[in-house]
């Protein structure tokens, strides 16, 4: 009886699990691709205007 | 109704005066901050101090740098770092990236002939009339 109950429970669980669609979890953090040189240069191109401003506005430091 | 209008114009006077004062103060600060530090300018011309590819000033190897020059350079570097940090936060980039972007600007046009500078490979060089400044590889060409 006890064993049968266990088998039944197991079967029920397996059936239930079969009905649940497979869930793919998205990673918590974004995938990091290490392309330091390229990313860096791209960022620096984007910062060109800011760099120019900083130099113009802080003549005492540059 | 007339009284209300008169009162509202008086209410405006206070903030306007304050605004004018703030504007005057804002205009006065950059005007005072325009001049380059003469102590550092002299040390740069003498080849004791130079720009580095990391966006900061450094001391050339073998140069006898006075304590005065050293403290001026340190102060400038501290203030540069504060500047890079605040702008980096605004643009969501790293402080080093902001500093590198400024270094590109400096290397492009702020190193005079005769001045020494430290390149990307941490080698000290001197800008000569015939040789252009060696640009860091991360700078846009």
N, CA and C atoms of all chains as a GROMACS GRO file, in nm:
protein
  609
    1UNK      N    1   0.084  -0.121   0.000
    1UNK     CA    2   0.000   0.000   0.000
    1UNK      C    3   0.086   0.125   0.000
    2UNK      N    4   0.177   0.122   0.092
    2UNK     CA    5   0.267   0.236   0.105
    2UNK      C    6   0.350   0.254  -0.022
    3UNK      N    7   0.402   0.140  -0.070
    3UNK     CA    8   0.486   0.144  -0.191
    3UNK      C    9   0.401   0.190  -0.310
    4UNK      N   10   0.280   0.138  -0.314
    4UNK     CA   11   0.192   0.173  -0.426
    4UNK      C   12   0.159   0.322  -0.426
    5UNK      N   13   0.136   0.372  -0.306
    5UNK     CA   14   0.106   0.515  -0.293
    5UNK      C   15   0.224   0.598  -0.344
    6UNK      N   16   0.342   0.550  -0.308
    6UNK     CA   17   0.464   0.623  -0.350
    6UNK      C   18   0.477   0.622  -0.502
    7UNK      N   19   0.450   0.504  -0.561
    7UNK     CA   20   0.460   0.493  -0.708
    7UNK      C   21   0.359   0.586  -0.773
    8UNK      N   22   0.239   0.585  -0.717
    8UNK     CA   23   0.133   0.670  -0.773
    8UNK      C   24   0.170   0.818  -0.766
    9UNK      N   25   0.222   0.854  -0.647
    9UNK     CA   26   0.264   0.995  -0.628
    9UNK      C   27   0.372   1.030  -0.730
   10UNK      N   28   0.464   0.937  -0.746
   10UNK     CA   29   0.574   0.959  -0.841
   10UNK      C   30   0.520   0.977  -0.981
   11UNK      N   31   0.428   0.892  -1.016
   11UNK     CA   32   0.368   0.898  -1.150
   11UNK      C   33   0.296   1.032  -1.171
   12UNK      N   34   0.222   1.069  -1.067
   12UNK     CA   35   0.148   1.195  -1.074
   12UNK      C   36   0.244   1.312  -1.094
   13UNK      N   37   0.350   1.307  -1.018
   13UNK     CA   38   0.450   1.415  -1.028
   13UNK      C   39   0.511   1.418  -1.167
   14UNK      N   40   0.543   1.299  -1.219
   14UNK     CA   41   0.605   1.290  -1.351
   14UNK      C   42   0.508   1.344  -1.457
   15UNK      N   43   0.381   1.307  -1.443
   15UNK     CA   44   0.280   1.354  -1.539
   15UNK      C   45   0.270   1.506  -1.534
   16UNK      N   46   0.261   1.554  -1.410
   16UNK     CA   47   0.250   1.699  -1.391
   16UNK      C   48   0.370   1.770  -1.453
   17UNK      N   49   0.488   1.714  -1.426
   17UNK     CA   50   0.610   1.776  -1.477
   17UNK      C   51   0.608   1.777  -1.629
   18UNK      N   52   0.554   1.672  -1.686
   18UNK     CA   53   0.546   1.664  -1.831
   18UNK      C   54   0.460   1.773  -1.891
   19UNK      N   55   0.364   1.818  -1.815
   19UNK     CA   56   0.273   1.920  -1.866
   19UNK      C   57   0.330   2.060  -1.858
   20UNK      N   58   0.426   2.077  -1.766
   20UNK     CA   59   0.483   2.212  -1.750
   20UNK      C   60   0.578   2.241  -1.865
   21UNK      N   61   0.557   2.351  -1.937
   21UNK     CA   62   0.649   2.381  -2.047
   21UNK      C   63   0.791   2.409  -1.996
   22UNK      N   64   0.885   2.374  -2.076
   22UNK     CA   65   1.026   2.394  -2.038
   22UNK      C   66   1.054   2.544  -2.031
   23UNK      N   67   1.108   2.585  -1.918
   23UNK     CA   68   1.136   2.728  -1.904
   23UNK      C   69   1.286   2.754  -1.915
   24UNK      N   70   1.319   2.845  -1.999
   24UNK     CA   71   1.461   2.883  -2.011
   24UNK      C   72   1.480   3.012  -1.934
   25UNK      N   73   1.570   3.007  -1.838
   25UNK     CA   74   1.593   3.126  -1.756
   25UNK      C   75   1.695   3.218  -1.821
   26UNK      N   76   1.660   3.344  -1.830
   26UNK     CA   77   1.756   3.442  -1.883
   26UNK      C   78   1.864   3.464  -1.777
   27UNK      N   79   1.990   3.479  -1.818
   27UNK     CA   80   2.094   3.504  -1.718
   27UNK      C   81   2.072   3.638  -1.647
   28UNK      N   82   2.112   3.642  -1.522
   28UNK     CA   83   2.094   3.764  -1.443
   28UNK      C   84   2.174   3.880  -1.502
   29UNK      N   85   2.297   3.848  -1.540
   29UNK     CA   86   2.384   3.954  -1.591
   29UNK      C   87   2.399   3.941  -1.742
   30UNK      N   88   2.420   4.050  -1.813
   30UNK     CA   89   2.440   4.040  -1.957
   30UNK      C   90   2.567   3.961  -1.990
   31UNK      N   91   2.564   3.896  -2.101
   31UNK     CA   92   2.682   3.818  -2.142
   31UNK      C   93   2.792   3.915  -2.179
   32UNK      N   94   2.907   3.896  -2.119
   32UNK     CA   95   3.019   3.988  -2.145
   32UNK      C   96   3.109   3.931  -2.253
   33UNK      N   97   3.132   4.010  -2.352
   33UNK     CA   98   3.226   3.970  -2.456
   33UNK      C   99   3.347   4.061  -2.442
   34UNK      N  100   3.459   4.002  -2.422
   34UNK     CA  101   3.578   4.082  -2.396
   34UNK      C  102   3.651   4.120  -2.525
   35UNK      N  103   3.614   4.234  -2.577
   35UNK     CA  104   3.682   4.287  -2.695
   35UNK      C  105   3.731   4.426  -2.658
   36UNK      N  106   3.816   4.428  -2.559
   36UNK     CA  107   3.857   4.554  -2.496
   36UNK      C  108   3.894   4.665  -2.594
   37UNK      N  109   3.979   4.634  -2.687
   37UNK     CA  110   4.034   4.737  -2.774
   37UNK      C  111   3.923   4.803  -2.856
   38UNK      N  112   3.838   4.718  -2.919
   38UNK     CA  113   3.733   4.773  -3.005
   38UNK      C  114   3.633   4.856  -2.927
   39UNK      N  115   3.588   4.802  -2.815
   39UNK     CA  116   3.488   4.872  -2.734
   39UNK      C  117   3.546   5.005  -2.687
   40UNK      N  118   3.667   5.001  -2.644
   40UNK     CA  119   3.733   5.119  -2.593
   40UNK      C  120   3.738   5.230  -2.698
   41UNK      N  121   3.779   5.193  -2.816
   41UNK     CA  122   3.793   5.295  -2.921
   41UNK      C  123   3.657   5.353  -2.958
   42UNK      N  124   3.559   5.266  -2.959
   42UNK     CA  125   3.423   5.310  -2.992
   42UNK      C  126   3.374   5.411  -2.887
   43UNK      N  127   3.402   5.381  -2.760
   43UNK     CA  128   3.362   5.470  -2.651
   43UNK      C  129   3.435   5.603  -2.664
   44UNK      N  130   3.563   5.597  -2.696
   44UNK     CA  131   3.643   5.719  -2.704
   44UNK      C  132   3.597   5.807  -2.820
   45UNK      N  133   3.556   5.746  -2.928
   45UNK     CA  134   3.500   5.824  -3.040
   45UNK      C  135   3.375   5.898  -2.992
   46UNK      N  136   3.295   5.829  -2.914
   46UNK     CA  137   3.171   5.887  -2.862
   46UNK      C  138   3.199   6.001  -2.764
   47UNK      N  139   3.314   5.994  -2.697
   47UNK     CA  140   3.348   6.093  -2.594
   47UNK      C  141   3.429   6.212  -2.647
   48UNK      N  142   3.452   6.212  -2.777
   48UNK     CA  143   3.538   6.316  -2.836
   48UNK      C  144   3.488   6.457  -2.801
   49UNK      N  145   3.359   6.478  -2.816
   49UNK     CA  146   3.301   6.610  -2.788
   49UNK      C  147   3.316   6.648  -2.642
   50UNK      N  148   3.294   6.550  -2.554
   50UNK     CA  149   3.307   6.574  -2.409
   50UNK      C  150   3.450   6.612  -2.374
   51UNK      N  151   3.545   6.539  -2.432
   51UNK     CA  152   3.686   6.566  -2.405
   51UNK      C  153   3.722   6.708  -2.448
   52UNK      N  154   3.670   6.745  -2.565
   52UNK     CA  155   3.697   6.879  -2.618
   52UNK      C  156   3.642   6.986  -2.523
   53UNK      N  157   3.519   6.964  -2.476
   53UNK     CA  158   3.456   7.058  -2.383
   53UNK      C  159   3.538   7.073  -2.255
   54UNK      N  160   3.581   6.960  -2.200
   54UNK     CA  161   3.656   6.963  -2.073
   54UNK      C  162   3.783   7.045  -2.088
   55UNK      N  163   3.850   7.029  -2.200
   55UNK     CA  164   3.974   7.104  -2.223
   55UNK      C  165   3.947   7.254  -2.235
   56UNK      N  166   3.841   7.286  -2.308
   56UNK     CA  167   3.807   7.426  -2.331
   56UNK      C  168   3.763   7.496  -2.202
   57UNK      N  169   3.689   7.421  -2.120
   57UNK     CA  170   3.630   7.482  -2.000
   57UNK      C  171   3.722   7.480  -1.878
   58UNK      N  172   3.834   7.411  -1.888
   58UNK     CA  173   3.924   7.401  -1.773
   58UNK      C  174   4.068   7.428  -1.815
   59UNK      N  175   4.088   7.546  -1.865
   59UNK     CA  176   4.220   7.584  -1.918
   59UNK      C  177   4.327   7.578  -1.810
   60UNK      N  178   4.287   7.594  -1.686
   60UNK     CA  179   4.387   7.593  -1.579
   60UNK      C  180   4.438   7.452  -1.551
   61UNK      N  181   4.367   7.350  -1.601
   61UNK     CA  182   4.409   7.212  -1.573
   61UNK      C  183   4.479   7.147  -1.691
   62UNK      N  184   4.468   7.211  -1.810
   62UNK     CA  185   4.528   7.148  -1.928
   62UNK      C  186   4.620   7.242  -2.003
   63UNK      N  187  -0.697   9.485  -0.718
   63UNK     CA  188  -0.636   9.425  -0.839
   63UNK      C  189  -0.505   9.496  -0.872
   64UNK      N  190  -0.511   9.630  -0.863
   64UNK     CA  191  -0.391   9.709  -0.890
   64UNK      C  192  -0.282   9.678  -0.787
   65UNK      N  193  -0.330   9.662  -0.662
   65UNK     CA  194  -0.235   9.636  -0.553
   65UNK      C  195  -0.168   9.500  -0.574
   66UNK      N  196  -0.251   9.406  -0.619
   66UNK     CA  197  -0.199   9.270  -0.639
   66UNK      C  198  -0.088   9.271  -0.746
   67UNK      N  199  -0.110   9.350  -0.852
   67UNK     CA  200  -0.011   9.356  -0.959
   67UNK      C  201   0.120   9.417  -0.908
   68UNK      N  202   0.103   9.526  -0.828
   68UNK     CA  203   0.220   9.594  -0.775
   68UNK      C  204   0.301   9.499  -0.686
   69UNK      N  205   0.228   9.422  -0.608
   69UNK     CA  206   0.297   9.330  -0.516
   69UNK      C  207   0.373   9.222  -0.593
   70UNK      N  208   0.310   9.176  -0.700
   70UNK     CA  209   0.374   9.067  -0.775
   70UNK      C  210   0.504   9.115  -0.841
   71UNK      N  211   0.507   9.243  -0.882
   71UNK     CA  212   0.630   9.293  -0.944
   71UNK      C  213   0.743   9.307  -0.840
   72UNK      N  214   0.700   9.339  -0.717
   72UNK     CA  215   0.801   9.346  -0.610
   72UNK      C  216   0.853   9.207  -0.579
   73UNK      N  217   0.760   9.111  -0.583
   73UNK     CA  218   0.800   8.972  -0.555
   73UNK      C  219   0.904   8.923  -0.656
   74UNK      N  220   0.895   8.976  -0.777
   74UNK     CA  221   0.988   8.934  -0.882
   74UNK      C  222   1.127   8.991  -0.862
   75UNK      N  223   1.132   9.110  -0.802
   75UNK     CA  224   1.260   9.180  -0.789
   75UNK      C  225   1.365   9.098  -0.715
   76UNK      N  226   1.321   9.036  -0.605
   76UNK     CA  227   1.414   8.957  -0.523
   76UNK      C  228   1.483   8.848  -0.603
   77UNK      N  229   1.406   8.755  -0.662
   77UNK     CA  230   1.467   8.648  -0.741
   77UNK      C  231   1.549   8.700  -0.857
   78UNK      N  232   1.505   8.813  -0.918
   78UNK     CA  233   1.580   8.866  -1.032
   78UNK      C  234   1.718   8.915  -0.988
   79UNK      N  235   1.718   8.981  -0.871
   79UNK     CA  236   1.845   9.032  -0.819
   79UNK      C  237   1.938   8.916  -0.787
   80UNK      N  238   1.880   8.812  -0.726
   80UNK     CA  239   1.955   8.692  -0.691
   80UNK      C  240   2.011   8.627  -0.817
   81UNK      N  241   1.925   8.622  -0.920
   81UNK     CA  242   1.965   8.561  -1.047
   81UNK      C  243   2.082   8.637  -1.109
   82UNK      N  244   2.073   8.769  -1.104
   82UNK     CA  245   2.179   8.853  -1.160
   82UNK      C  246   2.310   8.830  -1.086
   83UNK      N  247   2.298   8.817  -0.954
   83UNK     CA  248   2.417   8.792  -0.873
   83UNK      C  249   2.479   8.657  -0.907
   84UNK      N  250   2.394   8.555  -0.920
   84UNK     CA  251   2.441   8.421  -0.952
   84UNK      C  252   2.509   8.417  -1.088
   85UNK      N  253   2.448   8.490  -1.184
   85UNK     CA  254   2.503   8.497  -1.319
   85UNK      C  255   2.642   8.562  -1.317
   86UNK      N  256   2.651   8.670  -1.240
   86UNK     CA  257   2.779   8.741  -1.229
   86UNK      C  258   2.885   8.647  -1.169
   87UNK      N  259   2.844   8.570  -1.068
   87UNK     CA  260   2.936   8.478  -1.003
   87UNK      C  261   2.978   8.368  -1.101
   88UNK      N  262   2.880   8.316  -1.178
   88UNK     CA  263   2.908   8.210  -1.274
   88UNK      C  264   3.004   8.258  -1.382
   89UNK      N  265   2.991   8.383  -1.421
   89UNK     CA  266   3.078   8.440  -1.524
   89UNK      C  267   3.218   8.467  -1.469
   90UNK      N  268   3.223   8.502  -1.340
   90UNK     CA  269   3.351   8.537  -1.280
   90UNK      C  270   3.439   8.414  -1.260
   91UNK      N  271   3.379   8.298  -1.227
   91UNK     CA  272   3.458   8.178  -1.198
   91UNK      C  273   3.538   8.127  -1.319
   92UNK      N  274   3.470   8.108  -1.437
   92UNK     CA  275   3.550   8.060  -1.551
   92UNK      C  276   3.657   8.160  -1.593
   93UNK      N  277   3.626   8.290  -1.580
   93UNK     CA  278   3.722   8.393  -1.619
   93UNK      C  279   3.850   8.379  -1.535
   94UNK      N  280   3.832   8.348  -1.408
   94UNK     CA  281   3.947   8.334  -1.320
   94UNK      C  282   4.020   8.203  -1.346
   95UNK      N  283   3.944   8.100  -1.393
   95UNK     CA  284   4.002   7.968  -1.410
   95UNK      C  285   4.068   7.950  -1.547
   96UNK      N  286   4.069   8.054  -1.629
   96UNK     CA  287   4.119   8.040  -1.765
   96UNK      C  288   4.270   8.020  -1.775
   97UNK      N  289   4.344   8.089  -1.690
   97UNK     CA  290   4.488   8.088  -1.704
   97UNK      C  291   4.549   7.954  -1.663
   98UNK      N  292   4.646   7.909  -1.742
   98UNK     CA  293   4.717   7.786  -1.708
   98UNK      C  294   4.812   7.814  -1.591
   99UNK      N  295   4.837   7.711  -1.514
   99UNK     CA  296   4.926   7.724  -1.398
   99UNK      C  297   5.068   7.757  -1.445
  100UNK      N  298   5.119   7.876  -1.410
  100UNK     CA  299   5.252   7.914  -1.461
  100UNK      C  300   5.366   7.825  -1.411
  101UNK      N  301   5.351   7.774  -1.289
  101UNK     CA  302   5.456   7.686  -1.233
  101UNK      C  303   5.467   7.558  -1.316
  102UNK      N  304   5.351   7.502  -1.350
  102UNK     CA  305   5.350   7.378  -1.429
  102UNK      C  306   5.391   7.406  -1.574
  103UNK      N  307   5.346   7.520  -1.627
  103UNK     CA  308   5.382   7.556  -1.764
  103UNK      C  309   5.534   7.564  -1.780
  104UNK      N  310   5.598   7.621  -1.680
  104UNK     CA  311   5.744   7.635  -1.684
  104UNK      C  312   5.812   7.498  -1.676
  105UNK      N  313   5.758   7.411  -1.588
  105UNK     CA  314   5.815   7.276  -1.571
  105UNK      C  315   5.796   7.193  -1.698
  106UNK      N  316   5.685   7.216  -1.767
  106UNK     CA  317   5.661   7.145  -1.894
  106UNK      C  318   5.762   7.190  -1.999
  107UNK      N  319   5.781   7.322  -2.006
  107UNK     CA  320   5.875   7.377  -2.103
  107UNK      C  321   6.017   7.328  -2.076
  108UNK      N  322   6.047   7.306  -1.948
  108UNK     CA  323   6.180   7.261  -1.909
  108UNK      C  324   6.196   7.108  -1.926
  109UNK      N  325   6.089   7.041  -1.961
  109UNK     CA  326   6.095   6.896  -1.981
  109UNK      C  327   6.093   6.814  -1.853
  110UNK      N  328   6.056   6.879  -1.743
  110UNK     CA  329   6.052   6.805  -1.614
  110UNK      C  330   5.918   6.733  -1.599
  111UNK      N  331   5.816   6.797  -1.654
  111UNK     CA  332   5.679   6.748  -1.639
  111UNK      C  333   5.621   6.731  -1.779
  112UNK      N  334   5.539   6.628  -1.795
  112UNK     CA  335   5.479   6.610  -1.926
  112UNK      C  336   5.344   6.542  -1.921
  113UNK      N  337   5.274   6.550  -2.032
  113UNK     CA  338   5.144   6.483  -2.044
  113UNK      C  339   5.166   6.334  -2.064
  114UNK      N  340   5.071   6.255  -2.014
  114UNK     CA  341   5.079   6.110  -2.028
  114UNK      C  342   4.956   6.060  -2.105
  115UNK      N  343   4.970   5.945  -2.168
  115UNK     CA  344   4.861   5.887  -2.247
  115UNK      C  345   4.744   5.842  -2.160
  116UNK      N  346   4.762   5.847  -2.027
  116UNK     CA  347   4.652   5.808  -1.938
  116UNK      C  348   4.565   5.928  -1.899
  117UNK      N  349   4.599   6.048  -1.950
  117UNK     CA  350   4.516   6.165  -1.922
  117UNK      C  351   4.562   6.248  -1.803
  118UNK      N  352   4.679   6.214  -1.748
  118UNK     CA  353   4.730   6.288  -1.632
  118UNK      C  354   4.870   6.341  -1.663
  119UNK      N  355   4.915   6.433  -1.579
  119UNK     CA  356   5.052   6.484  -1.590
  119UNK      C  357   5.144   6.390  -1.514
  120UNK      N  358   5.269   6.383  -1.560
  120UNK     CA  359   5.366   6.298  -1.490
  120UNK      C  360   5.501   6.366  -1.486
  121UNK      N  361   5.591   6.305  -1.410
  121UNK     CA  362   5.727   6.358  -1.397
  121UNK      C  363   5.821   6.278  -1.486
  122UNK      N  364   5.893   6.350  -1.569
  122UNK     CA  365   5.986   6.284  -1.661
  122UNK      C  366   6.098   6.218  -1.583
  123UNK      N  367   6.144   6.100  -1.627
  123UNK     CA  368   6.251   6.032  -1.554
  123UNK      C  369   6.380   6.113  -1.559
  124UNK      N  370   6.448   6.115  -1.448
  124UNK     CA  371   6.577   6.184  -1.441
  124UNK      C  372   6.567   6.334  -1.416
  125UNK      N  373   6.445   6.386  -1.414
  125UNK     CA  374   6.430   6.530  -1.392
  125UNK      C  375   6.430   6.560  -1.242
  126UNK      N  376   6.498   6.669  -1.207
  126UNK     CA  377   6.497   6.714  -1.067
  126UNK      C  378   6.376   6.805  -1.049
  127UNK      N  379   6.272   6.750  -0.991
  127UNK     CA  380   6.147   6.825  -0.977
  127UNK      C  381   6.138   6.882  -0.836
  128UNK      N  382   6.113   7.012  -0.828
  128UNK     CA  383   6.103   7.076  -0.696
  128UNK      C  384   5.973   7.035  -0.627
  129UNK      N  385   5.973   7.050  -0.496
  129UNK     CA  386   5.854   7.015  -0.417
  129UNK      C  387   5.735   7.100  -0.458
  130UNK      N  388   5.764   7.225  -0.495
  130UNK     CA  389   5.658   7.317  -0.537
  130UNK      C  390   5.590   7.266  -0.664
  131UNK      N  391   5.673   7.232  -0.763
  131UNK     CA  392   5.620   7.181  -0.890
  131UNK      C  393   5.542   7.052  -0.864
  132UNK      N  394   5.600   6.967  -0.781
  132UNK     CA  395   5.536   6.839  -0.751
  132UNK      C  396   5.395   6.859  -0.692
  133UNK      N  397   5.384   6.953  -0.602
  133UNK     CA  398   5.253   6.973  -0.538
  133UNK      C  399   5.153   7.035  -0.637
  134UNK      N  400   5.202   7.121  -0.724
  134UNK     CA  401   5.113   7.179  -0.826
  134UNK      C  402   5.061   7.071  -0.920
  135UNK      N  403   5.151   6.984  -0.963
  135UNK     CA  404   5.113   6.875  -1.055
  135UNK      C  405   5.013   6.781  -0.986
  136UNK      N  406   5.042   6.749  -0.860
  136UNK     CA  407   4.951   6.660  -0.786
  136UNK      C  408   4.811   6.721  -0.776
  137UNK      N  409   4.807   6.852  -0.748
  137UNK     CA  410   4.677   6.921  -0.737
  137UNK      C  411   4.600   6.916  -0.869
  138UNK      N  412   4.673   6.941  -0.978
  138UNK     CA  413   4.608   6.938  -1.110
  138UNK      C  414   4.554   6.798  -1.139
  139UNK      N  415   4.634   6.696  -1.107
  139UNK     CA  416   4.590   6.559  -1.134
  139UNK      C  417   4.469   6.521  -1.051
  140UNK      N  418   4.464   6.569  -0.928
  140UNK     CA  419   4.347   6.541  -0.842
  140UNK      C  420   4.223   6.606  -0.903
  141UNK      N  421   4.238   6.728  -0.948
  141UNK     CA  422   4.124   6.799  -1.006
  141UNK      C  423   4.084   6.740  -1.142
  142UNK      N  424   4.185   6.695  -1.217
  142UNK     CA  425   4.152   6.628  -1.344
  142UNK      C  426   4.071   6.502  -1.317
  143UNK      N  427   4.115   6.428  -1.217
  143UNK     CA  428   4.045   6.303  -1.186
  143UNK      C  429   3.899   6.330  -1.146
  144UNK      N  430   3.878   6.436  -1.069
  144UNK     CA  431   3.742   6.471  -1.029
  144UNK      C  432   3.657   6.506  -1.152
  145UNK      N  433   3.720   6.577  -1.244
  145UNK     CA  434   3.653   6.616  -1.368
  145UNK      C  435   3.617   6.493  -1.452
  146UNK      N  436   3.712   6.403  -1.468
  146UNK     CA  437   3.689   6.280  -1.546
  146UNK      C  438   3.580   6.196  -1.481
  147UNK      N  439   3.585   6.189  -1.347
  147UNK     CA  440   3.489   6.106  -1.275
  147UNK      C  441   3.346   6.157  -1.295
  148UNK      N  442   3.327   6.288  -1.281
  148UNK     CA  443   3.190   6.339  -1.293
  148UNK      C  444   3.139   6.324  -1.436
  149UNK      N  445   3.225   6.351  -1.534
  149UNK     CA  446   3.178   6.340  -1.673
  149UNK      C  447   3.156   6.192  -1.712
  150UNK      N  448   3.240   6.105  -1.657
  150UNK     CA  449   3.225   5.961  -1.685
  150UNK      C  450   3.091   5.910  -1.632
  151UNK      N  451   3.053   5.959  -1.515
  151UNK     CA  452   2.924   5.918  -1.457
  151UNK      C  453   2.809   5.966  -1.543
  152UNK      N  454   2.820   6.088  -1.594
  152UNK     CA  455   2.714   6.142  -1.680
  152UNK      C  456   2.698   6.061  -1.807
  153UNK      N  457   2.809   6.009  -1.858
  153UNK     CA  458   2.806   5.938  -1.986
  153UNK      C  459   2.804   5.786  -1.969
  154UNK      N  460   2.801   5.740  -1.845
  154UNK     CA  461   2.799   5.596  -1.815
  154UNK      C  462   2.917   5.522  -1.878
  155UNK      N  463   3.035   5.580  -1.863
  155UNK     CA  464   3.158   5.513  -1.907
  155UNK      C  465   3.254   5.507  -1.788
  156UNK      N  466   3.365   5.438  -1.803
  156UNK     CA  467   3.459   5.431  -1.692
  156UNK      C  468   3.544   5.559  -1.685
  157UNK      N  469   3.598   5.584  -1.568
  157UNK     CA  470   3.682   5.704  -1.549
  157UNK      C  471   3.803   5.696  -1.642
  158UNK      N  472   3.859   5.575  -1.656
  158UNK     CA  473   3.976   5.557  -1.743
  158UNK      C  474   3.944   5.586  -1.888
  159UNK      N  475   3.824   5.551  -1.929
  159UNK     CA  476   3.785   5.579  -2.068
  159UNK      C  477   3.771   5.730  -2.091
  160UNK      N  478   3.712   5.798  -1.993
  160UNK     CA  479   3.698   5.944  -2.006
  160UNK      C  480   3.837   6.008  -2.009
  161UNK      N  481   3.925   5.959  -1.921
  161UNK     CA  482   4.063   6.012  -1.916
  161UNK      C  483   4.135   5.986  -2.048
  162UNK      N  484   4.114   5.869  -2.105
  162UNK     CA  485   4.179   5.833  -2.231
  162UNK      C  486   4.129   5.923  -2.344
  163UNK      N  487   3.999   5.953  -2.343
  163UNK     CA  488   3.943   6.040  -2.446
  163UNK      C  489   4.005   6.180  -2.438
  164UNK      N  490   4.026   6.228  -2.316
  164UNK     CA  491   4.089   6.358  -2.297
  164UNK      C  492   4.236   6.352  -2.342
  165UNK      N  493   4.301   6.240  -2.310
  165UNK     CA  494   4.441   6.223  -2.352
  165UNK      C  495   4.453   6.233  -2.504
  166UNK      N  496   4.357   6.178  -2.576
  166UNK     CA  497   4.358   6.187  -2.723
  166UNK      C  498   4.356   6.333  -2.767
  167UNK      N  499   4.270   6.412  -2.703
  167UNK     CA  500   4.261   6.555  -2.736
  167UNK      C  501   4.393   6.626  -2.706
  168UNK      N  502   4.451   6.594  -2.590
  168UNK     CA  503   4.577   6.657  -2.550
  168UNK      C  504   4.688   6.620  -2.648
  169UNK      N  505   4.696   6.491  -2.681
  169UNK     CA  506   4.803   6.444  -2.770
  169UNK      C  507   4.787   6.500  -2.911
  170UNK      N  508   4.663   6.533  -2.947
  170UNK     CA  509   4.638   6.585  -3.081
  170UNK      C  510   4.687   6.728  -3.097
  171UNK      N  511   4.681   6.806  -2.989
  171UNK     CA  512   4.716   6.946  -3.012
  171UNK      C  513   4.767   7.025  -2.894
  172UNK      N  514   4.795   6.958  -2.783
  172UNK     CA  515   4.836   7.034  -2.664
  172UNK      C  516   4.978   7.003  -2.619
  173UNK      N  517   5.053   6.936  -2.702
  173UNK     CA  518   5.193   6.909  -2.665
  173UNK      C  519   5.281   6.989  -2.759
  174UNK      N  520   5.351   7.085  -2.702
  174UNK     CA  521   5.432   7.176  -2.783
  174UNK      C  522   5.566   7.113  -2.819
  175UNK      N  523   5.627   7.165  -2.923
  175UNK     CA  524   5.761   7.119  -2.964
  175UNK      C  525   5.857   7.142  -2.847
  176UNK      N  526   5.936   7.042  -2.817
  176UNK     CA  527   6.032   7.051  -2.707
  176UNK      C  528   5.981   6.990  -2.578
  177UNK      N  529   5.849   6.976  -2.567
  177UNK     CA  530   5.792   6.917  -2.444
  177UNK      C  531   5.808   6.765  -2.445
  178UNK      N  532   5.814   6.711  -2.325
  178UNK     CA  533   5.823   6.565  -2.314
  178UNK      C  534   5.685   6.509  -2.281
  179UNK      N  535   5.663   6.386  -2.319
  179UNK     CA  536   5.534   6.320  -2.292
  179UNK      C  537   5.555   6.171  -2.278
  180UNK      N  538   5.462   6.105  -2.211
  180UNK     CA  539   5.472   5.960  -2.193
  180UNK      C  540   5.368   5.892  -2.282
  181UNK      N  541   5.416   5.806  -2.372
  181UNK     CA  542   5.325   5.742  -2.467
  181UNK      C  543   5.248   5.626  -2.403
  182UNK      N  544   5.169   5.559  -2.485
  182UNK     CA  545   5.083   5.450  -2.437
  182UNK      C  546   5.163   5.336  -2.374
  183UNK      N  547   5.283   5.311  -2.428
  183UNK     CA  548   5.368   5.204  -2.376
  183UNK      C  549   5.453   5.250  -2.257
  184UNK      N  550   5.417   5.365  -2.200
  184UNK     CA  551   5.484   5.424  -2.083
  184UNK      C  552   5.629   5.464  -2.109
  185UNK      N  553   5.660   5.491  -2.236
  185UNK     CA  554   5.792   5.539  -2.274
  185UNK      C  555   5.787   5.691  -2.283
  186UNK      N  556   5.887   5.756  -2.224
  186UNK     CA  557   5.894   5.901  -2.234
  186UNK      C  558   5.961   5.942  -2.364
  187UNK      N  559   5.902   6.037  -2.432
  187UNK     CA  560   5.955   6.087  -2.558
  187UNK      C  561   5.956   6.239  -2.553
  188UNK      N  562   6.026   6.296  -2.649
  188UNK     CA  563   6.024   6.441  -2.660
  188UNK      C  564   5.969   6.479  -2.795
  189UNK      N  565   5.878   6.573  -2.796
  189UNK     CA  566   5.825   6.617  -2.925
  189UNK      C  567   5.928   6.707  -2.991
  190UNK      N  568   5.963   6.672  -3.113
  190UNK     CA  569   6.056   6.755  -3.189
  190UNK      C  570   5.980   6.818  -3.305
  191UNK      N  571   6.043   6.914  -3.369
  191UNK     CA  572   5.979   6.985  -3.480
  191UNK      C  573   5.950   6.890  -3.596
  192UNK      N  574   6.040   6.792  -3.614
  192UNK     CA  575   6.025   6.704  -3.730
  192UNK      C  576   5.935   6.583  -3.702
  193UNK      N  577   5.924   6.545  -3.574
  193UNK     CA  578   5.847   6.424  -3.541
  193UNK      C  579   5.714   6.459  -3.477
  194UNK      N  580   5.605   6.408  -3.532
  194UNK     CA  581   5.475   6.434  -3.469
  194UNK      C  582   5.462   6.355  -3.338
  195UNK      N  583   5.368   6.394  -3.255
  195UNK     CA  584   5.343   6.323  -3.129
  195UNK      C  585   5.295   6.182  -3.162
  196UNK      N  586   5.350   6.084  -3.091
  196UNK     CA  587   5.311   5.945  -3.110
  196UNK      C  588   5.174   5.923  -3.045
  197UNK      N  589   5.072   5.904  -3.128
  197UNK     CA  590   4.935   5.895  -3.077
  197UNK      C  591   4.907   5.756  -3.017
  198UNK      N  592   4.834   5.752  -2.905
  198UNK     CA  593   4.794   5.623  -2.849
  198UNK      C  594   4.705   5.547  -2.948
  199UNK      N  595   4.711   5.415  -2.944
  199UNK     CA  596   4.637   5.333  -3.041
  199UNK      C  597   4.486   5.344  -3.022
  200UNK      N  598   4.443   5.380  -2.899
  200UNK     CA  599   4.299   5.386  -2.874
  200UNK      C  600   4.234   5.515  -2.924
  201UNK      N  601   4.315   5.608  -2.974
  201UNK     CA  602   4.259   5.734  -3.022
  201UNK      C  603   4.203   5.717  -3.162
  202UNK      N  604   4.091   5.785  -3.190
  202UNK     CA  605   4.038   5.778  -3.327
  202UNK      C  606   4.135   5.846  -3.423
  203UNK      N  607   4.156   5.784  -3.536
  203UNK     CA  608   4.255   5.839  -3.630
  203UNK      C  609   4.194   5.950  -3.716
   0.00000   0.00000   0.00000
